[in-house]
Amino acid sequence: MLKKFIGIQLILILFLTKISYAQSLIRDGEVEKFLYDLSNPIFTAADLESGNIKIYIINDSSINAFVALGQNIFINTGLIFKYQTPDTLIGVIAHEVGHIKGGHLARAGEGADGANNAMILSYLLGLGAIVSGAPDAGAALILGGSQSAQRLYMKFTRTQEEAADQYAVAYLQKIAYPPDGLIKLLQFFDSEMIPYKNQIDEYLLSHPVSKKRIDLLKSRTQSWNFSNKKTNDKLQKQMNRISAKLEGFIANPDEILEKYQNKDDENSNYAKSIAFFRLGKIARALELLNPIIEKNPNDGFLYELKAQMLFENGQMQNAVLLYHYALKLIPPRYNAMTKVSFAASILGVKTNDLALINLAIKNLKEAQVKEDDNAIILKYLSDAYNKIHEEGKSYLALAQYNFAINQEEKAEKYAKQAKEKLKKTDKIELLALEDLLEEIKSNKAEKKRF
Protein backbone atom coordinates (compact mmCIF):
# COMPACT_ATOMS: atom_id res chain seq x y z
CA MET A 1 0.00 0.00 0.00
CA LEU A 2 1.31 3.44 -0.93
CA LYS A 3 1.89 5.56 2.16
CA LYS A 4 1.21 9.26 1.61
CA PHE A 5 2.03 11.96 4.13
CA ILE A 6 0.07 15.22 3.99
CA GLY A 7 2.88 17.60 4.98
CA ILE A 8 5.95 15.93 3.53
CA GLN A 9 4.86 13.54 0.80
CA LEU A 10 7.07 10.62 -0.13
CA ILE A 11 5.72 9.27 -3.39
CA LEU A 12 6.89 5.94 -4.78
CA ILE A 13 8.02 6.05 -8.40
CA LEU A 14 8.87 2.81 -10.21
CA PHE A 15 11.19 2.68 -13.18
CA LEU A 16 11.81 -0.11 -15.64
CA THR A 17 15.56 -0.57 -15.63
CA LYS A 18 18.01 -3.43 -15.94
CA ILE A 19 17.88 -3.60 -12.17
CA SER A 20 14.58 -2.34 -10.74
CA TYR A 21 14.77 0.40 -8.12
CA ALA A 22 12.56 3.12 -6.71
CA GLN A 23 12.71 6.87 -6.27
CA SER A 24 10.46 9.31 -4.48
CA LEU A 25 9.38 12.89 -5.03
CA ILE A 26 9.34 14.93 -1.83
CA ARG A 27 7.01 17.89 -1.34
CA ASP A 28 7.52 19.88 1.81
CA GLY A 29 7.30 23.65 2.31
CA GLU A 30 10.04 23.78 4.94
CA VAL A 31 12.57 21.92 2.77
CA GLU A 32 11.60 23.91 -0.31
CA LYS A 33 11.94 27.21 1.56
CA PHE A 34 15.47 26.28 2.61
CA LEU A 35 16.46 25.43 -0.96
CA TYR A 36 14.98 28.66 -2.29
CA ASP A 37 16.72 30.63 0.46
CA LEU A 38 19.98 29.14 -0.85
CA SER A 39 19.03 29.71 -4.48
CA ASN A 40 17.39 33.14 -4.59
CA PRO A 41 20.66 35.15 -4.45
CA ILE A 42 21.97 33.00 -7.33
CA PHE A 43 18.79 33.50 -9.37
CA THR A 44 19.17 37.25 -8.84
CA ALA A 45 22.84 37.14 -9.88
CA ALA A 46 21.80 35.29 -13.04
CA ASP A 47 18.99 37.78 -13.79
CA LEU A 48 16.42 34.98 -13.56
CA GLU A 49 12.97 35.34 -12.04
CA SER A 50 12.82 33.12 -8.96
CA GLY A 51 9.09 32.53 -9.36
CA ASN A 52 9.66 30.89 -12.74
CA ILE A 53 12.06 28.26 -11.42
CA LYS A 54 10.84 25.10 -9.73
CA ILE A 55 13.00 23.06 -7.41
CA TYR A 56 12.16 19.38 -7.02
CA ILE A 57 13.58 17.17 -4.24
CA ILE A 58 14.15 13.55 -5.22
CA ASN A 59 14.54 10.87 -2.56
CA ASP A 60 17.62 9.29 -4.10
CA SER A 61 20.79 8.49 -2.20
CA SER A 62 23.03 9.13 -5.21
CA ILE A 63 25.03 12.37 -5.16
CA ASN A 64 23.48 14.33 -8.00
CA ALA A 65 21.49 17.34 -9.17
CA PHE A 66 20.28 18.16 -12.66
CA VAL A 67 18.10 20.48 -14.69
CA ALA A 68 15.36 19.42 -17.08
CA LEU A 69 12.54 20.68 -19.27
CA GLY A 70 13.06 24.40 -18.96
CA GLN A 71 13.72 25.94 -15.57
CA ASN A 72 13.32 22.87 -13.35
CA ILE A 73 16.11 21.97 -10.92
CA PHE A 74 16.17 18.49 -9.38
CA ILE A 75 18.21 17.89 -6.23
CA ASN A 76 18.79 14.43 -4.78
CA THR A 77 18.56 13.94 -1.03
CA GLY A 78 21.92 12.16 -1.28
CA LEU A 79 23.52 15.50 -2.13
CA ILE A 80 21.87 17.16 0.88
CA PHE A 81 23.00 14.43 3.27
CA LYS A 82 26.53 14.05 1.85
CA TYR A 83 27.68 17.53 2.87
CA GLN A 84 26.27 18.97 6.08
CA THR A 85 26.97 22.62 5.24
CA PRO A 86 25.31 24.79 2.57
CA ASP A 87 28.58 25.24 0.60
CA THR A 88 28.16 22.38 -1.83
CA LEU A 89 24.45 22.96 -2.41
CA ILE A 90 25.08 26.62 -3.21
CA GLY A 91 27.88 25.71 -5.62
CA VAL A 92 25.81 23.01 -7.31
CA ILE A 93 22.78 25.28 -7.67
CA ALA A 94 25.01 27.97 -9.22
CA HIS A 95 26.28 25.37 -11.70
CA GLU A 96 22.78 24.12 -12.61
CA VAL A 97 21.58 27.70 -13.05
CA GLY A 98 24.53 28.07 -15.43
CA HIS A 99 23.05 25.31 -17.58
CA ILE A 100 19.71 27.14 -17.62
CA LYS A 101 21.30 30.50 -18.42
CA GLY A 102 23.50 28.95 -21.11
CA GLY A 103 20.52 27.44 -22.92
CA HIS A 104 22.10 23.99 -22.77
CA LEU A 105 18.74 22.26 -22.39
CA ALA A 106 17.44 23.73 -25.62
CA ARG A 107 20.58 22.72 -27.51
CA ALA A 108 20.47 19.20 -26.08
CA GLY A 109 16.90 18.89 -27.31
CA GLU A 110 18.03 19.66 -30.84
CA GLY A 111 20.54 16.81 -30.84
CA ALA A 112 20.28 13.08 -31.34
CA ASP A 113 19.02 12.63 -27.80
CA GLY A 114 16.22 15.18 -28.19
CA ALA A 115 13.73 12.54 -27.09
CA ASN A 116 14.96 13.19 -23.55
CA ASN A 117 12.60 16.14 -23.27
CA ALA A 118 9.61 13.94 -24.04
CA MET A 119 10.79 11.35 -21.54
CA ILE A 120 11.36 13.94 -18.84
CA LEU A 121 7.92 15.38 -19.54
CA SER A 122 6.47 11.88 -19.06
CA TYR A 123 8.43 11.66 -15.82
CA LEU A 124 7.06 14.96 -14.52
CA LEU A 125 3.51 14.07 -15.56
CA GLY A 126 3.93 10.70 -13.88
CA LEU A 127 5.13 12.34 -10.68
CA GLY A 128 2.12 14.65 -10.79
CA ALA A 129 -0.27 11.75 -11.24
CA ILE A 130 1.23 9.80 -8.35
CA VAL A 131 1.24 12.84 -6.05
CA SER A 132 -2.42 13.23 -6.96
CA GLY A 133 -3.34 9.78 -5.76
CA ALA A 134 -3.14 7.79 -9.00
CA PRO A 135 -0.01 5.61 -8.65
CA ASP A 136 -0.93 3.22 -11.46
CA ALA A 137 -1.56 6.01 -13.95
CA GLY A 138 1.65 7.75 -12.90
CA ALA A 139 3.75 4.61 -13.25
CA ALA A 140 2.27 4.02 -16.70
CA LEU A 141 3.21 7.54 -17.79
CA ILE A 142 6.76 7.11 -16.54
CA LEU A 143 7.26 3.65 -17.98
CA GLY A 144 5.70 4.70 -21.25
CA GLY A 145 8.10 7.61 -21.52
CA SER A 146 11.34 5.71 -21.09
CA GLN A 147 12.73 2.22 -20.94
CA SER A 148 15.82 3.40 -19.08
CA ALA A 149 15.85 5.56 -15.98
CA GLN A 150 19.46 6.30 -16.81
CA ARG A 151 18.35 8.37 -19.82
CA LEU A 152 16.05 10.43 -17.65
CA TYR A 153 18.90 12.74 -16.76
CA MET A 154 19.83 15.41 -19.27
CA LYS A 155 23.35 14.74 -20.51
CA PHE A 156 25.84 17.52 -21.09
CA THR A 157 29.16 17.65 -22.91
CA ARG A 158 32.40 18.65 -21.24
CA THR A 159 32.23 21.96 -23.11
CA GLN A 160 28.79 22.70 -21.65
CA GLU A 161 29.97 21.63 -18.21
CA GLU A 162 32.91 24.05 -18.39
CA ALA A 163 30.55 26.81 -19.58
CA ALA A 164 28.20 26.11 -16.65
CA ASP A 165 31.21 26.27 -14.34
CA GLN A 166 32.07 29.71 -15.73
CA TYR A 167 28.53 30.91 -15.08
CA ALA A 168 28.72 29.44 -11.57
CA VAL A 169 31.96 31.28 -10.87
CA ALA A 170 30.38 34.56 -12.01
CA TYR A 171 27.32 34.05 -9.80
CA LEU A 172 29.36 33.03 -6.76
CA GLN A 173 31.56 36.09 -7.23
CA LYS A 174 28.48 38.33 -7.41
CA ILE A 175 27.12 36.97 -4.15
CA ALA A 176 30.62 36.95 -2.57
CA TYR A 177 30.53 33.24 -1.78
CA PRO A 178 33.56 30.91 -1.95
CA PRO A 179 33.65 28.09 -4.56
CA ASP A 180 35.00 25.49 -2.12
CA GLY A 181 31.80 23.44 -2.00
CA LEU A 182 31.56 23.01 -5.77
CA ILE A 183 35.25 22.16 -6.08
CA LYS A 184 34.96 19.65 -3.25
CA LEU A 185 32.06 17.92 -4.99
CA LEU A 186 33.87 17.74 -8.34
CA GLN A 187 36.92 16.28 -6.60
CA PHE A 188 34.68 13.68 -5.02
CA PHE A 189 33.18 12.75 -8.40
CA ASP A 190 36.65 12.54 -9.94
CA SER A 191 37.96 10.29 -7.17
CA GLU A 192 34.95 8.00 -7.52
CA MET A 193 35.53 7.68 -11.27
CA ILE A 194 39.27 6.93 -11.18
CA PRO A 195 38.93 3.11 -10.96
CA TYR A 196 36.50 3.13 -13.91
CA LYS A 197 38.07 5.76 -16.21
CA ASN A 198 38.45 3.30 -19.08
CA GLN A 199 35.11 1.57 -18.59
CA ILE A 200 32.61 4.46 -18.46
CA ASP A 201 31.04 6.17 -21.44
CA GLU A 202 31.09 9.76 -20.23
CA TYR A 203 28.01 10.57 -22.27
CA LEU A 204 26.06 8.37 -19.86
CA LEU A 205 27.02 10.70 -17.03
CA SER A 206 24.69 13.61 -16.31
CA HIS A 207 27.75 15.74 -15.47
CA PRO A 208 31.05 14.48 -16.95
CA VAL A 209 33.99 15.46 -14.72
CA SER A 210 37.59 16.08 -15.72
CA LYS A 211 40.70 17.25 -13.87
CA LYS A 212 40.77 20.14 -16.34
CA ARG A 213 37.43 21.40 -15.03
CA ILE A 214 38.64 21.27 -11.45
CA ASP A 215 41.92 23.03 -12.29
CA LEU A 216 40.09 25.76 -14.22
CA LEU A 217 37.77 26.40 -11.28
CA LYS A 218 40.70 26.61 -8.90
CA SER A 219 42.69 28.96 -11.13
CA ARG A 220 39.75 31.31 -11.68
CA THR A 221 38.97 31.59 -7.99
CA GLN A 222 42.37 31.28 -6.29
CA SER A 223 42.55 35.03 -5.61
CA TRP A 224 39.14 35.13 -3.93
CA ASN A 225 39.05 36.00 -0.27
CA PHE A 226 35.34 35.50 0.43
CA SER A 227 34.16 34.09 3.74
CA ASN A 228 31.06 31.91 3.96
CA LYS A 229 30.73 32.32 7.73
CA LYS A 230 28.14 35.08 7.71
CA THR A 231 25.95 33.32 5.14
CA ASN A 232 26.32 29.92 6.75
CA ASP A 233 25.43 31.25 10.19
CA LYS A 234 21.98 32.09 8.78
CA LEU A 235 21.56 28.95 6.68
CA GLN A 236 23.26 26.28 8.77
CA LYS A 237 20.49 26.18 11.37
CA GLN A 238 17.92 25.72 8.60
CA MET A 239 19.98 22.96 7.01
CA ASN A 240 20.37 21.10 10.31
CA ARG A 241 16.61 21.26 10.82
CA ILE A 242 15.61 20.10 7.34
CA SER A 243 18.24 17.35 7.40
CA ALA A 244 16.68 16.05 10.62
CA LYS A 245 13.22 16.25 9.05
CA LEU A 246 14.24 14.46 5.86
CA GLU A 247 16.04 11.77 7.82
CA GLY A 248 12.98 11.34 10.04
CA PHE A 249 10.74 10.69 7.05
CA ILE A 250 13.17 8.78 4.82
CA ALA A 251 15.30 6.55 7.05
CA ASN A 252 14.17 3.41 8.84
CA PRO A 253 12.38 4.71 11.96
CA ASP A 254 13.82 2.01 14.24
CA GLU A 255 17.33 2.88 13.07
CA ILE A 256 16.67 6.58 13.74
CA LEU A 257 15.54 5.84 17.29
CA GLU A 258 18.62 3.72 17.90
CA LYS A 259 20.94 6.31 16.36
CA TYR A 260 19.63 9.17 18.52
CA GLN A 261 18.62 7.26 21.64
CA ASN A 262 21.27 8.96 23.78
CA LYS A 263 20.87 12.41 22.23
CA ASP A 264 18.54 15.08 23.53
CA ASP A 265 19.26 18.08 21.31
CA GLU A 266 16.46 19.76 19.37
CA ASN A 267 17.18 18.29 15.94
CA SER A 268 17.72 14.77 17.25
CA ASN A 269 14.36 15.00 19.00
CA TYR A 270 12.81 16.34 15.79
CA ALA A 271 13.97 13.27 13.87
CA LYS A 272 12.88 10.95 16.69
CA SER A 273 9.46 12.59 16.87
CA ILE A 274 8.88 11.89 13.17
CA ALA A 275 10.15 8.32 13.59
CA PHE A 276 7.66 7.67 16.41
CA PHE A 277 4.91 9.21 14.27
CA ARG A 278 5.73 6.85 11.41
CA LEU A 279 5.60 3.93 13.86
CA GLY A 280 2.11 5.00 14.93
CA LYS A 281 3.25 6.10 18.41
CA ILE A 282 1.55 9.49 18.29
CA ALA A 283 1.72 10.26 22.02
CA ARG A 284 5.48 9.72 22.10
CA ALA A 285 5.88 11.74 18.90
CA LEU A 286 4.02 14.72 20.35
CA GLU A 287 5.90 14.42 23.65
CA LEU A 288 9.09 15.18 21.71
CA LEU A 289 7.61 17.70 19.27
CA ASN A 290 5.73 19.92 21.75
CA PRO A 291 8.86 21.22 23.57
CA ILE A 292 10.40 22.10 20.18
CA ILE A 293 7.29 24.12 19.35
CA GLU A 294 7.47 25.87 22.73
CA LYS A 295 11.06 26.94 21.99
CA ASN A 296 10.13 28.06 18.46
CA PRO A 297 6.62 29.55 18.80
CA ASN A 298 6.80 31.42 15.46
CA ASP A 299 7.83 28.43 13.33
CA GLY A 300 4.73 27.60 11.31
CA PHE A 301 6.26 24.44 9.86
CA LEU A 302 6.35 22.88 13.34
CA TYR A 303 2.62 23.52 13.80
CA GLU A 304 2.05 22.09 10.34
CA LEU A 305 3.88 18.89 11.28
CA LYS A 306 1.87 18.57 14.48
CA ALA A 307 -1.33 19.12 12.49
CA GLN A 308 -0.25 16.36 10.10
CA MET A 309 0.31 13.98 12.98
CA LEU A 310 -3.16 14.70 14.37
CA PHE A 311 -4.78 14.51 10.92
CA GLU A 312 -3.33 11.10 10.17
CA ASN A 313 -4.47 9.87 13.58
CA GLY A 314 -8.07 10.94 13.01
CA GLN A 315 -8.05 14.04 15.23
CA MET A 316 -9.55 16.19 12.47
CA GLN A 317 -10.90 19.14 14.46
CA ASN A 318 -7.60 19.73 16.25
CA ALA A 319 -5.78 19.35 12.94
CA VAL A 320 -8.01 22.02 11.38
CA LEU A 321 -7.16 24.47 14.16
CA LEU A 322 -3.42 23.80 13.93
CA TYR A 323 -3.30 24.07 10.13
CA HIS A 324 -5.18 27.35 10.37
CA TYR A 325 -2.65 28.67 12.87
CA ALA A 326 0.30 27.38 10.83
CA LEU A 327 -0.95 29.33 7.81
CA LYS A 328 -0.62 32.56 9.79
CA LEU A 329 3.09 31.88 10.28
CA ILE A 330 4.29 30.16 7.10
CA PRO A 331 5.47 32.61 4.38
CA PRO A 332 2.85 32.81 1.59
CA ARG A 333 5.23 31.55 -1.08
CA TYR A 334 5.61 28.22 0.72
CA ASN A 335 2.11 27.68 2.10
CA ALA A 336 0.32 26.15 -0.91
CA MET A 337 0.65 22.56 0.30
CA THR A 338 -0.36 23.67 3.80
CA LYS A 339 -3.53 25.19 2.34
CA VAL A 340 -4.28 21.89 0.62
CA SER A 341 -3.73 20.01 3.88
CA PHE A 342 -5.89 22.54 5.74
CA ALA A 343 -8.71 22.01 3.25
CA ALA A 344 -8.29 18.22 3.44
CA SER A 345 -8.60 18.34 7.23
CA ILE A 346 -11.79 20.43 6.97
CA LEU A 347 -13.25 17.91 4.53
CA GLY A 348 -12.29 15.16 6.96
CA VAL A 349 -14.51 16.65 9.66
CA LYS A 350 -18.05 15.27 9.65
CA THR A 351 -19.82 18.53 8.95
CA ASN A 352 -21.83 20.20 6.24
CA ASP A 353 -21.19 23.66 7.67
CA LEU A 354 -21.41 25.86 4.57
CA ALA A 355 -18.98 28.50 5.84
CA LEU A 356 -16.36 25.91 6.79
CA ILE A 357 -16.57 24.06 3.48
CA ASN A 358 -16.42 27.33 1.56
CA LEU A 359 -13.26 28.11 3.56
CA ALA A 360 -11.82 24.81 2.29
CA ILE A 361 -12.75 25.74 -1.28
CA LYS A 362 -11.18 29.18 -0.88
CA ASN A 363 -7.90 27.68 0.32
CA LEU A 364 -7.86 25.08 -2.45
CA LYS A 365 -8.35 27.74 -5.10
CA GLU A 366 -5.61 29.89 -3.59
CA ALA A 367 -3.26 26.88 -3.57
CA GLN A 368 -4.19 26.13 -7.16
CA VAL A 369 -2.77 29.47 -8.29
CA LYS A 370 0.69 28.33 -7.14
CA GLU A 371 0.21 24.60 -7.77
CA ASP A 372 -1.57 24.64 -11.10
CA ASP A 373 -0.11 21.22 -12.00
CA ASN A 374 -1.17 19.55 -8.74
CA ALA A 375 -4.22 17.46 -9.60
CA ILE A 376 -4.99 16.43 -6.01
CA ILE A 377 -6.39 19.94 -5.52
CA LEU A 378 -9.05 19.15 -8.14
CA LYS A 379 -9.97 15.95 -6.30
CA TYR A 380 -10.46 17.83 -3.05
CA LEU A 381 -12.44 20.54 -4.84
CA SER A 382 -14.75 17.87 -6.22
CA ASP A 383 -15.31 16.49 -2.71
CA ALA A 384 -15.92 19.97 -1.31
CA TYR A 385 -18.47 20.93 -3.97
CA ASN A 386 -20.21 17.60 -3.48
CA LYS A 387 -20.62 18.37 0.24
CA ILE A 388 -22.49 21.58 -0.53
CA HIS A 389 -24.54 19.95 -3.31
CA GLU A 390 -22.89 21.84 -6.18
CA GLU A 391 -23.06 18.76 -8.40
CA GLY A 392 -22.06 20.47 -11.65
CA LYS A 393 -18.92 21.98 -10.15
CA SER A 394 -18.13 18.69 -8.42
CA TYR A 395 -18.34 16.72 -11.67
CA LEU A 396 -16.27 19.33 -13.50
CA ALA A 397 -13.48 19.19 -10.92
CA LEU A 398 -13.58 15.39 -11.05
CA ALA A 399 -13.38 15.47 -14.85
CA GLN A 400 -10.40 17.85 -14.69
CA TYR A 401 -8.73 15.64 -12.09
CA ASN A 402 -9.04 12.52 -14.25
CA PHE A 403 -7.84 14.36 -17.32
CA ALA A 404 -4.78 15.56 -15.37
CA ILE A 405 -3.86 11.99 -14.38
CA ASN A 406 -4.32 10.71 -17.94
CA GLN A 407 -7.65 8.95 -17.34
CA GLU A 408 -9.40 10.43 -20.37
CA GLU A 409 -12.37 8.06 -20.54
CA LYS A 410 -13.34 8.89 -16.97
CA ALA A 411 -12.67 12.57 -17.65
CA GLU A 412 -15.06 12.53 -20.59
CA LYS A 413 -17.73 10.71 -18.59
CA TYR A 414 -17.61 13.21 -15.73
CA ALA A 415 -17.43 16.15 -18.15
CA LYS A 416 -20.71 15.02 -19.73
CA GLN A 417 -22.28 14.78 -16.27
CA ALA A 418 -20.96 18.27 -15.46
CA LYS A 419 -22.56 19.60 -18.63
CA GLU A 420 -25.94 18.31 -17.48
CA LYS A 421 -25.62 19.68 -13.93
CA LEU A 422 -23.91 23.06 -14.31
CA LYS A 423 -26.18 26.07 -14.01
CA LYS A 424 -26.39 28.88 -16.54
CA THR A 425 -24.99 31.21 -13.89
CA ASP A 426 -21.83 29.06 -13.59
CA LYS A 427 -20.23 30.98 -16.43
CA ILE A 428 -16.58 30.45 -15.45
CA GLU A 429 -17.15 26.72 -14.98
CA LEU A 430 -19.00 26.42 -18.29
CA LEU A 431 -16.04 28.01 -20.08
CA ALA A 432 -13.64 25.67 -18.27
CA LEU A 433 -15.82 22.70 -19.28
CA GLU A 434 -15.79 23.83 -22.91
CA ASP A 435 -11.99 24.02 -22.82
CA LEU A 436 -11.74 20.59 -21.23
CA LEU A 437 -14.03 18.94 -23.80
CA GLU A 438 -11.99 20.53 -26.57
CA GLU A 439 -8.76 19.17 -25.07
CA ILE A 440 -10.27 15.69 -24.77
CA LYS A 441 -11.44 15.86 -28.39
CA SER A 442 -8.03 17.07 -29.55
CA ASN A 443 -6.24 14.26 -27.67
CA LYS A 444 -8.53 11.66 -29.20
CA ALA A 445 -7.81 12.97 -32.70
CA GLU A 446 -4.07 12.94 -31.98
CA LYS A 447 -4.20 9.33 -30.79
CA LYS A 448 -6.05 8.27 -33.94
CA ARG A 449 -3.24 9.70 -36.03
CA PHE A 450 -0.82 7.27 -34.42
C-alpha positions, 0 to 999 in steps of 0.5 A: 500500500502506498503511504502518503504523508500530507505535509511531507509527501514521499511518493513511490516512483517505479522505473523499468531498468536493468535492475529495478529500483525506486525513487520518491518525489518529496514535497515539503514547504520547509525543505523547499523554503530552505532550498529557495533561500539558498538559491534566490541570491543565485537567481538574482545574480543570473537575472532569472525570475525566482518565481519561474524556477521550480526546485524538485527534491528527489529521494535518491541516495546518489550524489546528484542534481540536474536540470530538465525541461526548462527551468526545473532543478532536481536535487537528490537527497543524497547530495543534501545528506553528503555535505552537512553545510550549505557550501556544496548545495550553493555551488551546485545550484550555481552550476545548474543555473549556469546550464539554464542560463546557457541554454544547454537544455534547448541545444540538447533537445536539438541533438540526437538525444532530443527525445529526452525532453519527451521522456522527462515530460512523461516523468514529470507528468507521472510524478504529478499523477502519483502525487495526486493519488493515482499511482498506477496512472503515474507509473504508466506515464513514466514507464511509457516515456522511457525504458531506461531511468538512466536516460532520464537525466539530461546529458551535457558535454564537457564543453557545456559543463565548463561553460556552466562552471564559468557561469557558476563562478560569475554568480558566486563572485556576485554573491561573494561566496567561496567556490570550495563546496563546488570544487569539493564535490567535483573532486569527489566525483573525480575520485569515484571515477578513477577506478573506472576511467576506461570503462565508463562512457562519459556521455552516460554521465549527467555531469562528466567530470575532468581534472581540467574542469577542477583546475580551471575552477581553482585557477579562476577563484584562487585570488578570492578572499570571500568568507562563507561564515556570515551566510552559513550562520543564517543557513546552517540552522535551517539545514540542520533542521531540514536534514533532521526532518528528511532523515525522520521521514526517509530513514528506517524509523527504528534505526533513527531511534537507535541512532539518537537514543542517547541524544537530547538536542532539538534536531535529534528529537525532531527526527525521533518525533517523526520516527515515532509518528511513522511507527504509529506512536503518536503520544510519544511523537508529540511528547518530543515535538511539543517542547520544540514548538514551545522553543520556536513559537513562530515556526509555522512548519512545526505547527504544520507537522503537528497538524499532520500527525493529528490529521493522520491519527483521526483528530480532524478538528484539532488538525483544522485548528493547527493548520489554520494557525500554521498558515498565519506563520508560514510565508505565503510563497511556501504555504500552498501545500499547507492550504491543501492540507488545511482544506483536506482536514476540513473535509475530513470533519463530519460537517456540512457547515457551509462557511467551513466548506467554503473556507476549504474551497477558498484555500484550495483555489488559492493553492491552485494558483501556485500549484496549477499542475497539482491534480490532487487539488481538483480531487479535493475541490470535487469532494468539497463541492459535493458536500455543498450539493454543487453537483455540476462543479463537483463533476467538472473538478472530477473530470479535470482531475481525471484528465490531469492523471491521464484517465481520459475516458473517466474525464469525458464521462464526468465532463458530460455529467458536469454539462448536465448539472452546471447552471447557466450562472456558472459561467466560469465553470462552463467556459472551463468545461468547454476548454476541457471537452476541446482538449479531450477531443483534440487528444482523441484525434491525436491518438487516432493519427498514431 
